[in-house]
Amino acid sequence: MRMSVYALIVIRSLLVFNGLALTIVGFALGVFMERPAGLIFAAGCWTAAGALFGLIRFADRMYDSRP
């Protein structure tokens, strides 16, 4: 599958900004929600953010493997 450079830049940018948004939301949930539920939801947001940050390496490999 060949993707343009611009499409890969957009995908990488979306991964980064969505990961940052989930990190901030997780922090806000951990601070402002009630203790057990807030920490559980914060951990879920941080796990999802970690998955998105992990996918950045995959998007970079797609960029590097272009001919």
NULO-468079 format. One record per residue: residue number from 1; residue in one letter; x, y, z of N, C-alpha, C, O, CB in turn. Coordinates in steps of 0.001 Angstrom, whole numbers, plus 500000, padded with zeros to 6 digits. Glycine has a CB too. Layout:
N
<atom NUM,'A',<X,Y,Z>,<X,Y,Z>,<X,Y,Z>,<X,Y,Z>,<X,Y,Z>>
...
END
This chain:
67
<atom 1,'M',<500834,498834,500000>,<500000,500000,500000>,<500885,501237,500000>,<501719,501423,500885>,<499048,499994,501202>>
<atom 2,'R',<500687,502075,498995>,<501483,503297,498906>,<500660,504469,499395>,<499530,504676,498952>,<501970,503540,497462>>
<atom 3,'M',<501214,505214,500281>,<500561,506420,500784>,<501449,507601,500462>,<502673,507478,500404>,<500282,506330,502316>>
<atom 4,'S',<500828,508739,500256>,<501624,509928,499996>,<502296,510394,501285>,<501905,510013,502389>,<500750,511050,499401>>
<atom 5,'V',<503293,511212,501115>,<504014,511748,502277>,<503066,512588,503124>,<503143,512569,504353>,<505239,512596,501830>>
<atom 6,'Y',<502183,513317,502475>,<501266,514188,503200>,<500283,513375,504052>,<499961,513769,505173>,<500501,515081,502218>>
<atom 7,'A',<499816,512259,503527>,<498913,511411,504295>,<499619,510852,505526>,<499019,510770,506598>,<498378,510268,503422>>
<atom 8,'L',<500874,510472,505386>,<501618,509954,506538>,<501879,511037,507577>,<501870,510757,508776>,<502939,509349,506083>>
<atom 9,'I',<502112,512269,507134>,<502294,513380,508074>,<501001,513632,508834>,<501030,513891,510037>,<502742,514663,507333>>
<atom 10,'V',<499859,513559,508139>,<498570,513765,508793>,<498314,512651,509810>,<497866,512925,510924>,<497430,513816,507747>>
<atom 11,'I',<498590,511415,509442>,<498379,510296,510362>,<499255,510448,511601>,<498790,510247,512722>,<498676,508957,509661>>
<atom 12,'R',<500518,510801,511398>,<501429,510964,512535>,<500981,512112,513433>,<501030,512002,514658>,<502864,511211,512043>>
<atom 13,'S',<500543,513215,512821>,<500071,514363,513607>,<498829,514004,514414>,<498721,514383,515580>,<499770,515557,512688>>
<atom 14,'L',<497894,513280,513811>,<496689,512869,514538>,<497040,511956,515706>,<496461,512084,516785>,<495708,512160,513595>>
<atom 15,'L',<497979,511040,515505>,<498387,510156,516593>,<498989,510948,517746>,<498686,510688,518911>,<499390,509119,516089>>
<atom 16,'V',<499844,511914,517418>,<500506,512707,518462>,<499491,513553,519226>,<499471,513537,520456>,<501592,513611,517848>>
<atom 17,'F',<498652,514289,518501>,<497739,515206,519178>,<496632,514471,519939>,<496222,514926,521007>,<497122,516155,518169>>
<atom 18,'N',<496148,513359,519419>,<495159,512582,520160>,<495782,511946,521398>,<495130,511848,522438>,<494547,511502,519264>>
<atom 19,'G',<497035,511514,521296>,<497728,510981,522469>,<497919,512042,523545>,<497743,511771,524733>,<499077,510407,522066>>
<atom 20,'L',<498278,513246,523126>,<498421,514340,524091>,<497078,514695,524731>,<497007,514955,525932>,<499020,515577,523409>>
<atom 21,'A',<496016,514705,523924>,<494691,515019,524462>,<494264,513967,525487>,<493722,514310,526537>,<493651,515110,523324>>
<atom 22,'L',<494503,512696,525188>,<494146,511648,526143>,<494978,511739,527419>,<494474,511451,528505>,<494323,510273,525506>>
<atom 23,'T',<496230,512132,527304>,<497069,512304,528486>,<496527,513415,529379>,<496472,513266,530600>,<498515,512609,528078>>
<atom 24,'I',<496129,514529,528769>,<495598,515655,529539>,<494254,515297,530157>,<494000,515627,531316>,<495457,516901,528650>>
<atom 25,'V',<493383,514620,529393>,<492084,514212,529936>,<492279,513231,531089>,<491579,513317,532097>,<491204,513576,528832>>
<atom 26,'G',<493208,512316,530954>,<493487,511374,532032>,<493971,512079,533284>,<493585,511722,534397>,<494514,510357,531588>>
<atom 27,'F',<494818,513082,533099>,<495291,513848,534257>,<494129,514575,534924>,<494015,514581,536150>,<496381,514859,533835>>
<atom 28,'A',<493269,515187,534119>,<492121,515912,534680>,<491165,514956,535402>,<490647,515286,536469>,<491369,516670,533565>>
<atom 29,'L',<490935,513786,534829>,<490061,512813,535487>,<490666,512336,536799>,<489961,512174,537795>,<489798,511618,534565>>
<atom 30,'G',<491965,512114,536794>,<492623,511652,538018>,<492583,512684,539129>,<492535,512329,540307>,<494053,511288,537727>>
<atom 31,'V',<492601,513954,538764>,<492624,515003,539778>,<491221,515378,540243>,<490994,515548,541441>,<493332,516230,539239>>
<atom 32,'F',<490276,515511,539309>,<488991,516109,539647>,<487855,515120,539884>,<486834,515506,540454>,<488597,517030,538574>>
<atom 33,'M',<487988,513870,539475>,<486929,512897,539740>,<487131,512257,541108>,<488189,512390,541723>,<486896,511815,538641>>
<atom 34,'E',<486107,511568,541566>,<486242,510858,542834>,<487336,509806,542719>,<487604,509295,541632>,<484901,510205,543247>>
<atom 35,'R',<487955,509491,543823>,<489192,508708,543823>,<489154,507365,543094>,<489918,507219,542140>,<489583,508463,545201>>
<atom 36,'P',<488370,506411,543439>,<488577,505132,542738>,<488189,505207,541264>,<488904,504689,540407>,<487775,504029,543416>>
<atom 37,'A',<487064,505849,540968>,<486604,505894,539582>,<487511,506781,538734>,<487817,506446,537589>,<485158,506399,539514>>
<atom 38,'G',<487939,507908,539291>,<488798,508825,538547>,<490124,508192,538166>,<490613,508385,537052>,<489047,510071,539356>>
<atom 39,'L',<490700,507446,539079>,<491983,506811,538792>,<491839,505677,537776>,<492739,505436,536972>,<492604,506279,540079>>
<atom 40,'I',<490695,504984,537821>,<490474,503909,536841>,<490321,504487,535444>,<490923,503995,534489>,<489225,503077,537210>>
<atom 41,'F',<489508,505538,535328>,<489338,506159,534019>,<490624,506845,533543>,<490916,506851,532347>,<488195,507168,534066>>
<atom 42,'A',<491383,507417,534466>,<492656,508032,534100>,<493627,506970,533581>,<494341,507200,532605>,<493267,508777,535310>>
<atom 43,'A',<493648,505821,534228>,<494523,504741,533764>,<494099,504259,532382>,<494946,503924,531554>,<494510,503568,534760>>
<atom 44,'G',<492793,504224,532129>,<492318,503851,530799>,<492729,504861,529739>,<493127,504480,528638>,<490813,503706,530807>>
<atom 45,'C',<492635,506142,530061>,<493066,507182,529116>,<494566,507103,528867>,<495017,507256,527731>,<492695,508579,529643>>
<atom 46,'W',<495335,506867,529916>,<496782,506795,529750>,<497192,505549,528977>,<498177,505576,528240>,<497470,506816,531106>>
<atom 47,'T',<496454,504467,529136>,<496729,503256,528364>,<496449,503492,526886>,<497232,503089,526025>,<495888,502079,528885>>
<atom 48,'A',<495325,504147,526598>,<494998,504464,525205>,<496021,505436,524610>,<496397,505308,523445>,<493580,505062,525110>>
<atom 49,'A',<496464,506397,525402>,<497483,507332,524922>,<498797,506603,524643>,<499480,506897,523663>,<497707,508460,525948>>
<atom 50,'G',<499142,505663,525498>,<500361,504877,525260>,<500265,504058,523990>,<501250,503909,523267>,<500638,503958,526436>>
<atom 51,'A',<499080,503523,523714>,<498894,502772,522472>,<499047,503688,521256>,<499654,503305,520256>,<497510,502093,522455>>
<atom 52,'L',<498500,504890,521347>,<498642,505826,520227>,<500097,506244,520040>,<500574,506346,518909>,<497765,507066,520452>>
<atom 53,'F',<500800,506487,521138>,<502217,506843,521020>,<503033,505679,520463>,<504024,505894,519766>,<502777,507271,522385>>
<atom 54,'G',<502627,504462,520764>,<503308,503296,520197>,<503068,503165,518704>,<503935,502683,517975>,<502854,502033,520897>>
<atom 55,'L',<501906,503587,518244>,<501606,503515,516812>,<502379,504550,515993>,<502476,504427,514772>,<500120,503703,516589>>
<atom 56,'I',<502921,505554,516649>,<503721,506549,515926>,<504927,505882,515283>,<505296,506229,514161>,<504177,507684,516875>>
<atom 57,'R',<505541,504941,515963>,<506691,504233,515398>,<506289,503449,514159>,<507057,503362,513200>,<507308,503293,516438>>
<atom 58,'F',<505077,502873,514174>,<504584,502146,513007>,<504378,503098,511829>,<504709,502757,510693>,<503268,501418,513342>>
<atom 59,'A',<503838,504283,512089>,<503643,505265,511017>,<504989,505735,510469>,<505125,505963,509267>,<502824,506471,511527>>
<atom 60,'D',<505977,505881,511344>,<507304,506276,510881>,<507938,505189,510023>,<508637,505494,509057>,<508205,506597,512069>>
<atom 61,'R',<507702,503920,510365>,<508236,502828,509555>,<507578,502796,508178>,<508227,502462,507187>,<508036,501487,510268>>
<atom 62,'M',<506289,503141,508112>,<505621,503206,506816>,<506244,504308,505972>,<506368,504164,504756>,<504103,503445,506989>>
<atom 63,'Y',<506635,505406,506608>,<507275,506508,505890>,<508674,506099,505403>,<509067,506430,504285>,<507366,507758,506797>>
<atom 64,'D',<509405,505394,506235>,<510774,504997,505878>,<510800,503915,504813>,<511779,503812,504075>,<511516,504513,507109>>
<atom 65,'S',<509750,503104,504712>,<509754,502008,503749>,<509271,502441,502364>,<509159,501612,501461>,<508891,500877,504258>>
<atom 66,'R',<508991,503706,502195>,<508566,504184,500879>,<509733,504091,499897>,<510885,504294,500279>,<508038,505643,500965>>
<atom 67,'P',<509434,503783,498629>,<510524,503705,497638>,<511074,505051,497255>,<511989,505133,496435>,<510049,503007,496402>>
END
